[in-house]
């Protein structure tokens, strides 16, 4: 029952026992607070002394309010936390429904274990993968966007409520369908050769996979504070993000990963049903997902090390990749944005890349590149190269050149050559990418997508500059070998569209018009 010593009654109450914030208590808090409405109260019972220190920091970081704390003078404490800001009701004694206490879990050795808040399900691995179906080829000098599209505010609101379990799947899908229609119609009006669904259904362009995998849950990035080596630095970095940190969710496996639900197949099917243009789908790559999902104290409950985790991630990605090709998707784009961080960042300093959600620390440059290459080779084994593309990023998520990833693609040429894709999609407009001449060393049978618009730059619609870049790419790589696109997507984070939808359409229209003019 709720503690009578608080001035206001909670809507939900649970007993965290002797769990601390770094040992699973935050997972239980998140489970109980997410379904609440703004301003409603959660009571947390605890006998762990460190919670009195850590919980106020968590509340401050996540934008929730610690309303009251009560102690019996011994070990038992009770914390009253409001979801968001709390407004005192006119009648503090109003009745409220309390949840049944949740007992803490213990390991066999007596230590407190991080709780699993969802049941572990049996993983079903298909015996065979479907064969690719025929699809429209990608023409020379094709123009298309890289994936994400600005989201309307009404979609974002529905998306967040859906993540918190307050909007049913069917209701969210209906809202998302409307947003996808708008995104596809805009791309068709712009005249692109391939369309995407704008990644409208995804809360994050990489971590969304974690919300669909079997035996994986999404944890707000703020809840990872107890797991990092330097919490104060981590908190400052989160405060500097261009979206509320509490809205970025991190995938955490708690059992063997499986794919009973598709990641993007439903996106492709709906997009194909509303247009006759060829469809392109972006998937996060296996190296990115491994860096995202491997965190000690969370993922090591299910996997001995990140190599074992990577094996299962490659397997489920292959299942999705082959399903997309069997459905007639013309091009599957594999996103590996943190590869440039591997070669142009620094070990230890560049370990957390928030735009990509890649929080796991990395090893040496040579070891990481070899690891990434092996994962990509296994993912693409047996896949028609002309149906796949590899996309890299150059720190597009920040305007701060002091922390951006500067340097040409030279250090990545070995990996690019060894990965069996038919198309590279590379940023070429931003000066961070360096001289594209080094790309001449890539195999001649591979096609090269060149970014010719930096959609974040004020002069993104400068058609003379676009034409100069297009002609330069055709002269350097060959007219029939190149395709054109913006440097990156239009919406780095779900809550931070780089541009509005009308400007995004204008950017693609400028690319199409200049391409048509140069022939």
Buried (B, 14 or more C-beta within 10 A) or exposed (E): EBBEEBEBBBBBBBBBBBBBBBBBBBBBBBBBBBEBEEBBBBBBBBBBEBBEEBBBBBBBBBBBBBBBBBEEEEEEBBBBBBBBEBEEEEEEEEEBEBBEBBEBBEEEEEEBBBBBBEEEEEBEEEEEBEEBEEBBEBEEBBBBBBBBBBBBEEBBEBBBBBBBEBBEEEEBBEBBBBBBBBBBBBBBEBBBBBBBBBBBBBBBBBBBBBBBBBBBBBBBBBBBBBBBEEBEEBBEBBEEBEBBBBBBBBBBBBBBBBBEEBBBBBBBBBBBEBBEBBBBBBBBBBBBBBBBBBBEBBBBBBBEEBEBBBBBBBBBBBBBBBBBBBBBBBBBBBBBBBBBBBBBBEBEEBBBBBBBBBBBBBEEBEEBBBBBBBBBBBBBEEBEBBBBBBBBBBBBBBEEEEEBBBBBBBBBBEBBEBBBBBBBBBBBBBEBBBEBEBBEEBEEEBBBBBBBBBBBBEEBBEEEBBBEBBBBBBEBBEEEBBBBBBBBBBBBBBBBBBBEBEBBBBBBBBBBBBBEEBE
